[in-house]
Amino acid sequence: MPDPYLYDDVAVLRNKLDIKSAETLDLIEAEQSRTNMMLLYEQGFDWFSPEGLCEIHRFLFGDIYEWAGKYRIINIEKRERLLGGRSVWYSNDEDIPRDLREAFDALNQHGWKTDSREAFVKALARLFPLIWRVHPFREGNTRVVVMMMTLFVECHGYYMDHELLAASAGYVRDAFVMASLDHLSEYDHLERILMDAVCVDPVEYDSDDLQLLDTEKGPARLQKYQTEKYVPLPHQQREEE
């Protein structure tokens, strides 16, 4: 079956703006979702459930996609450099509601109020990958999960270093990949950056920090997890055996 999310004549996601250039769509989508993230953060959010995850996706991407906030109806994969070109096994489309409910049950049953900061971060690094591994949407999954994790952290009295996560987008995604391999999962990478990003006190931001990121004058904290420029790749429809 052809991928129903793509235009018939070009491998670009169908969108409300009818943009058929992948590069142009990526730029506009990134800018619009970034703006919407800021709006949602300012509004506040405490709906930590499958329905809440759908609402965040709709809020971030509803200006671009008709299917924003709706579970995908196909199976998807993405070739991962860390896995030698193989993909994390995301949930089958028919299993998304069940798998998400189980992931959020685990999240909400944890005793967050009694955790030290270190225990809080360790739990984040193990429980949010359960949500990420479902990959319930056709695109935008990592951004939505990171957005919800940020809101979750701040609802529990901590502060998230947004600039650090934004500047380390490639590292963050790779860390979620490594934490989503079932019995082979490695949590150290995600735990390491969250130990730096989850703060007891508000983070003071310099408006020039991100502009200087690619120069020698860029702040050290934003370069700590930089390896190479991150260029996100699209998901593909998974070919069934």
Phi, psi and omega in degrees: 000132176297153179291114184290349181274349183257152172297152181292328188258355180204144185279065179230142180298133174301135184216161184294337181269356180056039176276129182246013173257119182299320181296315180295317180298318179300317181295313182292319179298316181297316182292317182293317181294324178296317177298316181292328175300316181296319179295316181293321179298319179293326179289325186089156185197135179218032183257082187263085185201170175304320179294323178293323177297318177297322180294319177297316179299316179297318181296318184285323190240004183295338177285343187251319189237138175295328185271008179303132180084003180244140179298145178295155182246011175227166173270142186230164176209164175214128179292129183249128177302320182295336183254021179064033179091355176276170183246150164300143178274098178285162179301143170296149186303322182288345182263356185303309181302315180294313184294321177294318180299318179296320180295319180285330174299316179297319180297313187278345179271350180288147181275072186296326187293335183263358182285142164289170178301317181295317178293324178300313181294318179300320179291320175305314185291346179254331186265326179289330173298334176296325176286314182301321185295336177294322181049064189288345186247159182296322174210164176089012186295313183295316179299321181291317180293318178295321178298314179295320179298320177299313180295323179296314179303314185284335173291341181257019169091004177255179177234140180257136177278092184298319183296322179298315180293319180295318181288342185246033187304318180294316179298317182299315180295316178300323180294321176294322176301310183294335180269008186233037184246033180055234184290349178262005184300140175238123186258351186302320185294313179292320179298322183297311182288327178291330175298327177277328188274329181273113190243150177282326181250156177303145180271130177273123184255142172256124184299340181269354187304308184291329178293332182265003188303320184271011179243168179292345180272355181298147182298139185299323184297330181276345180262352186302322184252018179274131174240311177205164181298129183274122176239103183295140178256149180285158171282160176237156174295134182280128177282124182278139180281000000 
